[in-house]
Amino acid sequence: MKKRYAAILLSLIVAASIILSACGSKSSTSSMPSASPAADSSAVGDAGGSSTNVVSFKMVGNNSSALSTEAAKKIAAIIEEKSGGSLKPELYLEGQLGDNDEDLCTGLSEGNYEMLLNAEMLFNWAVPDWMELFNMAFIFEDQDHLQKFWESDMGKDLGQQLIEKYGVRAHLNTIALRGPRYVTANKEIKSVSDMVGLKLRTPNNAGVIASWKATGANVTPVAWGELFGALQSGIVNAQENPLANIDQAGLYQVQSHLMQTEHQYTNYFMFFNEKWYQTLTPEQQQIIGEAIDEGFKWHNEQVNAEDEQFLKSFQEKGMTLITKDQIDIQSFKDKIIPALLEENKDKYPEGAYEKIQALKN
């Protein structure tokens, strides 16, 4: 009997030992990592097996031009490629976050997103005296002259003022150039004397209006959407715009002559929220800057190629092109520039016009 009890006790001890062993194995297995760090969506592994946090950020625009939107897409792709995926732009370029420039610029300043492709509105707020000067016709000689300004100490100083006043940084190393503005009319214009009495439409901008009034033209601001009808009915018989706008509105149908005055140059900038920009490493800042340079270089080449095509197309559609070498550009400058400098001597920054002209080739 005692032997039987001893056998039963031995069996129970063996069974308990097996159960404890099994529990120990299960506990050991559950303590192992469930996944490698690379499976975390916020990290990517590098060649050495370590991980780096992905920096996601919003790049915003309002589709002000098809080419500028394509340039922004290229910039985003280059940033992601150069960073190995550690910088990830999220694109909102078709006005998804709004199509009002003032609201978009305010949103960037407030930190609602990190990058914004836009024209000069932020500079209009920060340095209105300088930007008013930019509205004068013939202040810049060509695209290179405008780029030189923004690369100069003057441009850098304006950029610093933008940071201090609105917490926004502008990338100034390369700007996205827009096509220059041309005059169209129903007669040829080769000298400023041909402007006298001309019913000229301009945008409702004080500097632009003053420039063309100085030529002797009868300046009439007309809303963009009403311009075709105003030209067709004779309310105005001339206007000025970039070639892309002339094509978009079909103005070649109601204007017989195109004058290659190239009297005004403007551009787009890539802006950053400064607080966010300072969270980036120098290497990340460099990657983003190089991507903008590449994307804007492509944009500028496309703008110039497109303008060449517009000139050819307009002539094929019956417009007469008066080329720059046929126009007495100096006669326009002699009327416009002294008049506006005198009229705005207390408004423009002192000596600014002369400093800008000193940058010409």
C-alpha positions in Angstrom: 0.0 0.0 0.0 2.8 2.4 0.9 4.5 1.6 -2.4 1.3 2.4 -4.2 1.1 5.8 -2.5 4.8 6.5 -3.2 4.2 5.8 -6.9 1.2 8.1 -7.1 3.2 10.9 -5.3 6.1 10.5 -7.7 3.7 10.8 -10.7 2.2 14.0 -9.3 5.7 15.5 -8.8 6.7 14.7 -12.4 3.5 16.2 -13.8 4.0 19.4 -11.8 7.5 19.7 -13.1 6.4 19.4 -16.7 3.7 22.1 -16.2 6.1 24.5 -14.6 8.6 23.9 -17.4 5.9 24.6 -20.0 4.9 27.8 -18.2 8.5 28.9 -18.1 8.9 28.4 -21.8 5.8 30.4 -22.6 6.9 33.3 -20.4 10.3 33.4 -22.1 8.7 33.6 -25.6 6.3 36.4 -24.8 9.1 38.6 -23.5 10.8 38.9 -27.0 10.2 42.0 -29.3 7.0 41.6 -31.3 8.5 43.5 -34.3 11.6 45.2 -35.5 11.9 49.1 -35.3 11.6 49.3 -39.1 8.0 48.2 -38.8 7.2 51.5 -37.0 5.7 53.9 -39.5 7.5 56.8 -37.8 11.0 55.3 -38.5 13.0 54.1 -41.4 16.1 51.9 -41.1 19.4 53.1 -42.7 22.2 50.9 -44.1 23.7 50.5 -40.7 20.5 49.1 -39.2 19.7 52.2 -37.0 16.5 54.2 -37.5 15.7 57.8 -38.2 12.4 59.6 -37.6 10.5 60.6 -40.7 9.8 64.4 -40.8 6.4 64.9 -42.5 5.4 68.4 -43.4 2.8 70.2 -45.6 3.7 72.0 -48.8 0.8 74.3 -49.7 -0.2 76.2 -52.9 -3.4 77.5 -54.6 -2.6 76.5 -58.2 -1.8 80.0 -59.3 -0.2 78.5 -62.4 0.1 75.0 -63.8 3.8 75.3 -64.2 4.4 76.5 -60.6 2.3 73.5 -59.4 4.4 71.1 -61.4 7.5 72.7 -60.0 6.3 72.2 -56.5 5.6 68.5 -57.2 9.1 68.1 -58.6 10.6 69.8 -55.5 8.7 67.4 -53.2 9.9 64.4 -55.2 13.5 65.6 -55.1 13.3 66.2 -51.3 12.0 62.7 -50.6 14.6 61.1 -52.9 17.6 63.1 -51.6 16.6 62.4 -48.0 16.1 58.7 -48.5 12.5 59.1 -47.4 13.3 60.7 -44.1 11.8 64.0 -45.3 8.2 63.5 -46.5 6.3 66.5 -48.0 2.5 66.3 -48.0 1.2 68.2 -51.0 -1.8 70.6 -50.9 -1.3 72.4 -54.2 -4.7 72.6 -55.7 -6.2 75.0 -53.2 -7.3 72.2 -50.8 -6.4 74.4 -47.8 -7.8 77.5 -49.4 -7.4 79.7 -52.5 -7.2 83.1 -50.8 -3.6 84.3 -50.7 -4.1 86.4 -47.6 -5.5 83.4 -45.7 -2.7 81.1 -46.9 0.0 83.6 -45.9 -1.6 84.0 -42.5 -1.8 80.3 -42.0 1.9 79.8 -42.8 2.8 82.6 -40.3 0.7 81.0 -37.6 2.3 77.6 -38.2 -0.8 75.8 -39.7 1.6 74.3 -42.3 5.3 74.4 -43.0 5.9 75.5 -46.6 4.0 77.7 -49.0 4.4 78.5 -52.7 3.1 82.0 -53.2 3.9 85.4 -54.9 4.9 88.5 -53.1 2.0 89.1 -50.6 4.1 88.4 -47.5 6.7 90.9 -48.7 3.9 93.4 -49.4 3.0 93.1 -45.7 6.6 93.2 -44.3 8.2 95.8 -46.6 5.4 97.7 -48.4 7.7 100.6 -49.3 10.0 98.3 -51.3 7.2 96.4 -52.9 5.5 99.6 -54.0 8.7 100.5 -55.8 8.6 97.1 -57.6 5.2 98.1 -59.2 7.0 100.8 -61.2 7.3 99.8 -64.9 10.8 99.2 -66.2 12.5 99.0 -62.8 14.1 95.6 -63.7 15.9 95.1 -67.0 15.3 91.3 -67.3 14.8 88.1 -65.3 18.5 88.0 -64.3 18.3 91.5 -62.8 15.3 90.5 -60.6 17.1 87.3 -59.4 20.2 89.4 -58.6 18.2 91.7 -56.4 16.8 88.9 -54.3 20.3 87.3 -54.0 21.8 90.7 -53.0 22.3 92.1 -49.5 19.2 94.2 -50.2 17.1 91.1 -50.8 18.6 89.3 -47.8 17.7 92.2 -45.6 14.1 92.2 -46.8 14.1 88.4 -46.1 15.3 89.0 -42.6 12.6 91.6 -42.0 10.0 89.1 -43.1 11.3 86.6 -40.5 11.3 89.2 -37.7 7.8 90.6 -38.5 5.9 87.4 -39.5 8.0 84.4 -38.6 8.3 83.4 -42.2 11.5 82.6 -44.2 11.7 83.1 -48.0 14.0 80.9 -50.1 15.9 83.6 -52.1 18.7 81.6 -53.7 16.4 80.8 -56.6 13.0 82.3 -57.4 10.3 81.0 -59.7 10.1 83.6 -62.5 6.9 84.5 -64.2 6.9 85.6 -67.8 7.3 89.4 -68.3 4.4 91.7 -69.1 3.7 92.9 -72.7 1.4 95.6 -74.0 -1.3 94.7 -76.6 -3.3 97.2 -78.6 -5.2 97.7 -81.9 -2.3 99.7 -83.3 1.5 99.5 -83.3 3.3 101.2 -80.4 7.0 102.0 -80.9 7.5 105.1 -78.7 5.9 106.5 -75.6 4.4 109.2 -77.8 2.1 106.5 -79.2 0.6 106.0 -75.8 -1.0 109.5 -75.6 -4.8 109.2 -75.4 -4.7 105.3 -75.5 -7.5 103.7 -73.5 -5.3 101.3 -71.5 -6.6 98.7 -69.1 -4.4 97.9 -66.1 -5.0 96.0 -62.8 -6.2 98.2 -59.9 -2.7 98.8 -58.5 -1.5 102.3 -57.6 2.0 101.9 -58.9 1.0 100.3 -62.2 -1.7 102.9 -62.8 0.8 105.8 -62.0 3.4 104.3 -64.4 1.1 104.2 -67.4 -0.6 107.5 -66.6 2.9 109.1 -66.8 3.0 107.9 -70.5 -0.1 110.0 -71.4 -2.4 107.0 -71.6 -6.0 107.1 -70.3 -5.7 104.4 -67.7 -8.9 102.4 -66.8 -8.8 99.6 -64.3 -11.1 96.7 -65.5 -11.7 93.5 -63.6 -9.9 90.5 -65.2 -13.1 88.6 -66.0 -14.5 91.6 -67.8 -11.4 92.5 -69.9 -12.2 90.5 -73.1 -15.6 92.2 -73.3 -14.2 95.7 -72.6 -11.7 95.3 -75.4 -14.3 93.9 -77.8 -16.7 96.8 -77.1 -14.1 99.5 -77.2 -14.4 100.5 -73.5 -10.6 100.1 -73.6 -8.4 99.5 -76.6 -5.2 98.3 -75.1 -4.0 96.3 -72.0 -0.8 94.8 -70.5 -0.3 91.3 -69.2 2.1 88.3 -69.3 1.8 86.1 -72.4 0.2 83.2 -70.5 -2.6 85.5 -69.4 -3.1 86.9 -72.9 -3.4 83.3 -74.2 -5.7 82.2 -71.3 -8.2 85.0 -72.0 -8.0 84.7 -75.8 -7.1 88.4 -76.1 -5.4 87.7 -79.4 -9.0 87.6 -80.8 -9.6 91.3 -79.9 -6.2 92.8 -80.2 -4.2 93.2 -83.4 -0.7 94.2 -82.1 1.6 92.7 -79.4 4.4 94.9 -78.1 7.5 93.3 -76.6 7.9 95.9 -73.9 8.7 93.4 -71.1 8.1 96.2 -68.7 7.6 94.3 -65.5 9.0 91.1 -63.9 7.5 89.2 -61.0 8.0 85.8 -59.4 6.9 83.2 -56.9 8.7 82.3 -53.7 8.9 79.2 -51.6 8.2 80.3 -48.0 8.8 78.4 -44.7 7.4 78.8 -41.3 10.6 79.9 -39.5 9.9 78.1 -36.2 9.6 74.8 -38.1 12.6 75.5 -40.3 14.8 75.9 -37.3 13.8 72.4 -36.1 15.5 70.9 -39.1 19.1 69.9 -39.1 21.6 71.8 -41.4 21.7 68.7 -43.7 17.9 68.7 -44.0 17.8 72.4 -44.7 20.4 71.9 -47.4 18.4 69.0 -49.0 15.3 71.2 -49.1 17.2 74.2 -50.5 18.8 72.2 -53.2 15.5 70.7 -54.2 13.9 74.1 -54.5 16.8 75.3 -56.7 16.4 72.3 -59.0 12.6 72.6 -59.2 12.6 76.4 -59.8 15.4 76.1 -62.4 13.1 73.6 -64.3 10.2 76.0 -63.9 12.1 79.0 -65.3 13.2 77.1 -68.3 9.6 76.0 -69.0 8.2 79.5 -68.6 10.7 80.9 -71.2 10.0 78.0 -73.6 6.3 78.5 -73.2 6.6 82.2 -73.9 8.4 81.4 -77.1 5.6 79.2 -78.2 3.0 81.9 -77.3 4.8 84.4 -79.5 4.8 82.0 -82.4 1.2 81.1 -81.8 -0.1 84.6 -81.5 1.5 85.6 -84.8 0.0 82.5 -86.5 -3.4 83.7 -85.2 -2.9 87.1 -86.9 -1.3 89.3 -84.3 1.6 91.6 -85.4 4.6 91.4 -83.1 6.5 94.6 -82.5 9.9 93.3 -81.1 11.9 95.0 -78.4 14.5 96.3 -80.8 11.7 98.1 -82.7 10.5 100.0 -79.6 12.2 103.0 -78.1 12.2 101.6 -74.5 14.2 104.5 -73.2 11.4 107.0 -74.2 9.1 105.0 -71.8 11.7 105.1 -69.0 12.2 108.8 -69.4 8.5 109.5 -68.9 7.7 106.9 -66.2 10.7 106.7 -63.8 11.4 110.4 -63.0 7.7 111.0 -62.6 7.2 108.2 -60.1 10.4 108.8 -58.2 9.3 112.4 -57.6 5.8 111.5 -56.8 6.9 108.9 -54.3 10.1 110.4 -52.9 8.7 110.2 -49.4 7.3 106.7 -49.9 10.1 104.7 -51.6 13.2 103.7 -49.6 15.9 106.3 -50.0 18.3 105.5 -52.8 16.6 102.1 -53.5 16.0 102.7 -57.2 19.7 103.6 -57.8 20.9 100.6 -55.8 18.6 98.3 -57.9 19.9 99.7 -61.2 23.5 99.2 -60.0 22.9 95.4 -60.0 22.3 95.4 -63.8 24.8 93.5 -66.0 
